[in-house]
């Protein structure tokens, strides 16, 4: 009986020692989590103070939400904080603030996809480039330009939304880079156009260029028909989304059949999914 009791006592002692080690590990893990959360909260607080100078700003609340939700977005903002701070300080008009809102929200949405990484406003030889250089894993890099159709007061009716997007597309072609895919993301107020309407509007633009329409080419800054198509073939795809994303509402996508560098289907899937909430 004594031997059995000693054996049981030893087992209990070993159990208590093991339990103590487990408790210690759990306690250390808890302290580490709290420390990490504290460090993360401090980083976010410091970033918000730096970006907004402690002032009330329309972007402050969504920025805080995005930072708290995504470590990858926090890293992105940290790396680009000087550039973004300058934009926040200089863009005071409502239209400009909404432009920047769409730009930064796009970065947040893209970075929800683990397979995508971003470089913000990469400078290549002094030329104006699209807003983001987007890498899909390590296999593909493409450019993404973000623009918003602004709401303006007009005495005459505005053109159809699809026509406005086609017109904006022409204005953006000069920023697209050769020898890689280029995506144009357009944010619109109100309902998005249908794919059919958008396609029809872009076909009309192509036909004007094919006819060598001098007025059209001159207005849009193209030297001639060949210059238009040289730039137009750099455009891989157009994505259209509402300025306020709605749950379950997909982006409207138009793929350029003349693109020299179309995006692979797996990249398009990830890109479209990133903008579905």
C-alpha positions in Angstrom: 0.0 0.0 0.0 2.9 2.4 0.9 4.5 1.9 -2.5 1.2 2.5 -4.2 0.7 5.7 -2.2 4.2 6.9 -3.0 3.6 6.2 -6.6 0.3 8.1 -6.6 2.0 11.0 -4.7 4.8 11.1 -7.4 2.2 11.1 -10.1 0.3 13.9 -8.5 3.5 15.9 -8.0 4.5 15.4 -11.7 1.0 16.4 -12.7 1.2 19.6 -10.6 4.6 20.4 -12.1 3.3 19.9 -15.6 0.1 21.9 -14.9 2.4 24.6 -13.5 4.4 24.7 -16.7 1.2 24.8 -18.8 -0.2 27.6 -16.7 3.0 29.5 -17.0 3.0 29.1 -20.8 -0.6 30.2 -21.0 0.2 33.2 -18.8 3.2 34.1 -20.9 1.1 33.7 -24.1 -1.6 35.9 -22.7 1.0 38.6 -21.7 2.5 38.4 -25.2 -1.0 38.9 -26.8 -1.7 41.8 -24.6 1.7 43.3 -25.3 1.2 42.9 -29.0 -2.3 44.3 -28.9 -1.0 47.3 -26.9 1.9 47.8 -29.3 -0.5 47.6 -32.3 -3.0 50.0 -30.7 -0.1 52.5 -30.0 1.1 52.2 -33.6 -2.4 52.9 -34.9 -2.9 55.8 -32.5 0.5 57.3 -33.5 -0.3 56.9 -37.2 -3.7 58.6 -36.9 -2.1 61.5 -35.0 0.6 61.8 -37.6 -1.7 61.6 -40.6 -4.4 64.0 -39.3 -2.5 66.2 -36.8 -5.2 65.5 -34.3 -7.7 67.4 -36.4 -11.3 66.3 -37.3 -11.3 64.9 -40.8 -13.8 62.9 -42.9 -11.1 60.2 -43.5 -10.1 59.8 -39.9 -12.9 57.3 -38.9 -12.7 55.0 -41.9 -8.9 55.1 -41.7 -9.0 54.0 -38.0 -11.4 51.1 -39.0 -9.2 49.9 -41.8 -6.1 50.1 -39.7 -7.6 48.1 -36.8 -9.0 45.5 -39.2 -5.8 44.8 -41.3 -2.2 44.5 -40.2 -1.2 44.5 -43.9 -3.0 47.8 -44.5 -1.3 49.2 -41.4 2.1 48.3 -42.8 1.1 49.8 -46.2 0.1 53.1 -44.5 3.2 53.1 -42.3 5.4 52.8 -45.4 3.6 55.5 -47.3 2.7 57.8 -44.3 4.6 60.9 -45.5 3.0 60.8 -48.9 -0.5 60.2 -47.5 -0.1 62.9 -44.8 0.8 65.4 -47.5 -2.3 64.4 -49.5 -4.6 64.7 -46.5 -3.2 68.2 -45.7 -3.5 69.5 -49.3 -6.8 67.9 -50.3 -9.3 69.9 -48.5 -12.2 70.1 -51.0 -14.9 67.5 -50.6 -14.3 66.1 -54.2 -10.6 65.7 -53.5 -11.2 64.0 -50.1 -13.6 61.5 -51.8 -11.0 60.8 -54.5 -8.4 60.0 -51.8 -11.0 58.0 -49.8 -11.6 55.8 -52.9 -7.9 55.4 -53.5 -7.1 54.3 -49.9 -10.1 52.1 -49.6 -9.0 50.3 -52.8 -5.7 49.6 -51.1 -7.4 48.3 -48.0 -9.7 46.0 -50.1 -6.8 44.7 -52.2 -4.7 43.9 -49.2 -7.5 41.7 -47.8 -6.3 39.2 -50.4 -3.1 37.5 -49.1 -1.9 36.8 -52.7 -1.8 40.5 -53.5 0.8 43.1 -52.4 1.1 46.8 -53.3 3.5 49.5 -54.1 1.9 53.0 -53.9 2.7 55.5 -56.6 5.9 54.0 -57.8 8.1 56.5 -59.6 9.5 55.2 -62.9 11.8 57.7 -64.6 9.7 60.7 -63.6 6.7 59.6 -65.7 3.2 59.7 -64.2 2.2 56.2 -63.4 -1.0 54.4 -62.2 -1.7 54.6 -58.4 -0.7 51.1 -57.5 1.7 48.5 -58.7 0.0 45.2 -57.7 1.9 41.9 -57.4 0.0 38.6 -57.5 2.2 36.2 -55.4 5.6 36.4 -57.1 4.3 35.4 -60.6 2.8 38.6 -62.0 2.8 42.3 -61.6 0.3 44.7 -63.1 -0.7 48.3 -62.6 -4.0 49.7 -61.2 -5.3 53.2 -61.6 -8.1 54.5 -59.4 -10.4 57.3 -60.5 -13.8 58.6 -59.5 -16.5 60.2 -61.6 -17.1 63.4 -59.9 -20.5 64.9 -59.3 -20.7 68.4 -60.8 -23.4 70.9 -61.3 -24.4 71.2 -64.9 -26.9 73.4 -66.7 -27.3 70.7 -69.4 -27.9 67.0 -68.8 -24.8 64.9 -68.2 -23.9 62.2 -70.7 -24.9 58.6 -69.9 -22.7 57.0 -67.1 -21.2 54.6 -69.6 -20.3 57.4 -72.0 -18.6 59.3 -69.1 -16.6 56.2 -68.1 -15.5 55.7 -71.8 -14.5 59.4 -71.9 -12.6 59.1 -68.6 -10.9 56.0 -70.0 -9.5 58.0 -72.9 -8.1 60.6 -70.5 -6.3 57.9 -68.5 -4.7 55.9 -71.3 -1.6 58.1 -71.2 -0.8 57.0 -67.7 -0.8 53.3 -68.5 2.5 51.5 -68.8 3.7 49.4 -71.7 4.8 45.7 -71.4 2.5 44.9 -68.5 -1.2 44.7 -67.6 -3.1 47.8 -66.6 -6.4 48.0 -64.8 -8.6 51.1 -64.5 -10.9 51.1 -61.5 -13.7 53.6 -61.7 -15.9 54.6 -58.7 -19.3 56.0 -59.5 -22.1 57.7 -57.5 -25.4 55.9 -58.0 -26.1 52.7 -60.0 -23.3 51.2 -62.0 -23.7 50.7 -65.8 -24.5 47.3 -67.2 -21.7 45.4 -68.9 -23.6 45.7 -72.2 -23.9 49.5 -71.9 -20.2 49.9 -71.0 -19.1 47.7 -73.8 -21.3 49.7 -76.3 -19.8 53.0 -75.1 -16.2 51.7 -75.5 -17.0 50.3 -79.0 -18.2 53.8 -80.0 -14.9 55.3 -78.9 -12.9 52.7 -80.8 -15.0 53.4 -84.0 -14.3 57.2 -83.7 -10.6 56.4 -83.5 -10.8 53.9 -86.4 -12.4 56.7 -88.5 -9.5 58.9 -87.6 -11.9 61.4 -86.2 -9.6 64.5 -86.0 -11.7 66.4 -83.4 -11.9 63.4 -81.1 -8.2 62.6 -81.3 -7.2 66.2 -80.8 -9.5 66.7 -77.8 -8.0 63.6 -76.2 -4.4 64.4 -76.9 -3.7 61.6 -79.4 -1.4 62.3 -82.4 -3.4 60.0 -84.7 -5.3 56.8 -84.9 -2.1 54.7 -84.4 -1.2 56.6 -81.3 -4.7 56.0 -79.8 -4.5 52.2 -80.4 -0.9 52.0 -79.2 -2.1 53.3 -75.8 -5.5 51.6 -75.9 -3.9 48.2 -76.2 -2.1 48.8 -72.8 -5.5 48.7 -71.1 -6.3 45.2 -69.8 -9.5 45.7 -68.0 -12.0 48.2 -66.5 -13.7 47.7 -63.2 -16.6 49.8 -62.1 -17.9 49.9 -58.6 -20.2 52.1 -56.6 -18.5 54.7 -54.4 -20.4 53.1 -51.4 -19.9 49.4 -51.7 -23.1 47.3 -51.2 -23.1 43.8 -49.7 -23.3 41.2 -52.4 -23.0 43.7 -55.3 -20.2 42.6 -57.7 -18.1 45.0 -59.7 -18.9 45.5 -63.3 -15.9 44.2 -65.3 -15.0 44.9 -69.0 -12.1 43.1 -70.5 -10.4 44.8 -73.4 -10.3 42.3 -76.3 -7.4 44.2 -77.9 -5.2 44.2 -74.7 -1.6 43.1 -75.3 -1.3 41.9 -71.7 -4.7 40.6 -70.4 -4.8 39.4 -66.8 -4.9 35.6 -66.3 -8.3 34.3 -65.1 -7.0 33.4 -61.6 -5.7 37.0 -61.1 -9.0 38.4 -62.3 -10.9 36.2 -59.8 -8.9 37.5 -56.9 -9.1 41.1 -58.1 -12.9 41.0 -58.4 -13.3 39.1 -55.1 -11.3 41.8 -53.3 -14.1 44.3 -54.1 -17.0 42.2 -53.0 -18.2 42.9 -49.4 
